[in-house]
Amino acid sequence: MTLIAETEPTVFETVESEVRSYCRAWPTVFERATGSRLFDEHGRPFLDFFAGAGSLNYGHNNPALKRPLLDYLGGDGITHGLDMSTTAKRRFLETFRSTVLEPRALPYKVMFPGPTGTNAVEAALKLARKVTGRKTVVSFTNAFHGMSLGSLALTGNAGKRAGAGVPLTHTTQMPFDHYLGGRTPDFLWFERLLEDSGSGLDHPAAVIVETVQGEGGVNVARAEWLRGLADLCRRRDMLLIVDDIQMGCGRTGDFFSFEEAGITPDVVTLSKSISGYGLPMSLCLFRDELDVWQPGEHNGTFRGNNPAFVTATATLDTYWRDGTLRDRTLRRAATVEAALRELGPDAVPRGRGLVWGLEFEDGERARAVCRRAFELGLLVETSGPRDEVVKLLPPLTVTDDELDEGLGILARAVRHTA
Ligand SMILES: Cc1ncc(COP(=O)(O)O)c(C=O)c1O
């Protein structure tokens, strides 16, 4: 009986599209989750070091966020509000201003472009092109900015680009930090193309960058490289867009991942953990003087996800009124780095804050490590152009014991697959 049940195709296989992906890496059916742990329908616990691809920085069903959400729903608070003004949106905007923008003296307007990360990137692209009247946007090797056509045109990964079905245009790729192995001065190629009227590069509207490339293999840009990029953008009259969708909201320590470099981008995209609870929400932030939108020019039905505003406000109130979370994240970076450096010469670690990558020689080994980790009760996924990097994104709220437990399981998985 059990045997038949196990070999019969599931409804996921017969009804759901072949496009499904993460469920193939983690072949079980999840039922509930709390803190850093998910439980499948048989009650088996899994330590979650993927955190909804970075959308659960504060863990699953965090009680400090769940209570206000339940109160809001219990009081018949508005759940869908288009972009009407609501009390939930007002509280979010006021709290975002007082906890995030004002303490950092950031001169940004806030736009709600639609609830996913790629929506924010599309809005940033449209705005940069509208403000400058130019078409080309520069992105970097191994970048990932989303799967809609504008964002995909900025993305490096060949497999993902192939899914577009149409030419991906009006973008140019430049080498990310370390791409040329430190053999050339930073931005040598980029500057040369910009100054040479014979280079074929149209004057770009903007440059878009991730400070740490999450999907691209946890490639960490140096602070001086980011400062050099900001300076280049200023000198050459290009807008600087930082895509902080995966690395923002405290993932690298500070609320914004670019704070360490001391730069102020012209445009910033945020999504994933901005709602704090895994509810879809997305922001495009830009300098006040760039706010040249006509009313409704970038419209969308799901821009006013009010339950997400409620949990986002609670998140800022709980975690970003002081530097406690930031300091804890930076302390834990040292713990993770030390543990990963123990894993031997064939597993090369890199990261910042609580995003770490472990690079193996090939994707086969990295996938085997993730498979073994799953069998041992830990969720981790691969990234990088050849899937050769095991990526760690534990919730920032992970306890010290959970962090040690997860790192221990990872070490066993690495040893087992050697
Ligand atoms: C840096 C970055 N930008 C954009 C996106 C796209 O976000 P979404 O999947 O919500 O569209 C992602 C998603 O992983 C991302 O990591």
Ligand as a Chemical Component Dictionary entry (heavy atoms), coordinates in Angstrom:
data_LIG
# 
_chem_comp.id                   LIG 
_chem_comp.type                 NON-POLYMER 
_chem_comp.pdbx_formal_charge   0 
_chem_comp.three_letter_code    LIG 
# 
loop_
_chem_comp_atom.comp_id 
_chem_comp_atom.atom_id 
_chem_comp_atom.alt_atom_id 
_chem_comp_atom.type_symbol 
_chem_comp_atom.charge 
_chem_comp_atom.model_Cartn_x 
_chem_comp_atom.model_Cartn_y 
_chem_comp_atom.model_Cartn_z 
_chem_comp_atom.pdbx_ordinal 
LIG C1 C1 C 0 18.911 40.799 -6.843 1  
LIG C2 C2 C 0 17.563 40.353 -7.297 2  
LIG N1 N1 N 0 16.826 41.153 -8.069 3  
LIG C3 C3 C 0 15.605 40.806 -8.497 4  
LIG C4 C4 C 0 15.052 39.588 -8.153 5  
LIG C5 C5 C 0 13.685 39.222 -8.648 6  
LIG O1 O1 O 0 12.767 39.200 -7.609 7  
LIG P1 P1 P 0 11.387 38.405 -7.817 8  
LIG O2 O2 O 0 11.739 36.960 -7.921 9  
LIG O3 O3 O 0 10.579 38.715 -6.600 10 
LIG O4 O4 O 0 10.775 38.940 -9.061 11 
LIG C6 C6 C 0 15.788 38.710 -7.348 12 
LIG C7 C7 C 0 15.255 37.384 -6.982 13 
LIG O5 O5 O 0 15.942 36.482 -6.584 14 
LIG C8 C8 C 0 17.077 39.094 -6.915 15 
LIG O6 O6 O 0 17.825 38.294 -6.151 16 
# 
loop_
_chem_comp_bond.comp_id 
_chem_comp_bond.atom_id_1 
_chem_comp_bond.atom_id_2 
_chem_comp_bond.value_order 
_chem_comp_bond.pdbx_ordinal 
LIG C1 C2 SING 1  
LIG C2 N1 SING 2  
LIG C2 C8 DOUB 3  
LIG N1 C3 DOUB 4  
LIG C3 C4 SING 5  
LIG C4 C5 SING 6  
LIG C4 C6 DOUB 7  
LIG C5 O1 SING 8  
LIG O1 P1 SING 9  
LIG P1 O2 DOUB 10 
LIG P1 O3 SING 11 
LIG P1 O4 SING 12 
LIG C6 C7 SING 13 
LIG C6 C8 SING 14 
LIG C7 O5 DOUB 15 
LIG C8 O6 SING 16 
# 
